[in-house]
Amino acid sequence: MTYSEVYRQMLPRTTAEQSQLGKAVPRSMAKKGDLVFFRTGRSMRHVGIYMGNNEFLHASTSQGVVVSSLDTPYWQRAFWQIRRIQ
């Protein structure tokens, strides 16, 4: 919902489908609005929206929508890729 409201673009429902969109960009080239993907388990994936300054917006099952840092050890370990849709 956030992505469609801010960027006026609908994304597929699943993280697997979203991870195929646009083009991959190096983490050092991430821009606001890029999608940040994580491997959080053997077959589990998670996605957030990059906000700049190594922070991303995402939905947490325990806390709702939150801002987290890519520098957090958990997210560093789980980091998979960044994709630019626009």
Protein Blocks (a to p, Z undefined) as FASTA:
>chain_A
ZZmmmnopacdfbfklmmmgcjdddfklgcehiacdddfbfklccddddebjhiacdddf
klopadddfklmklmmmpmbdcdfZZ
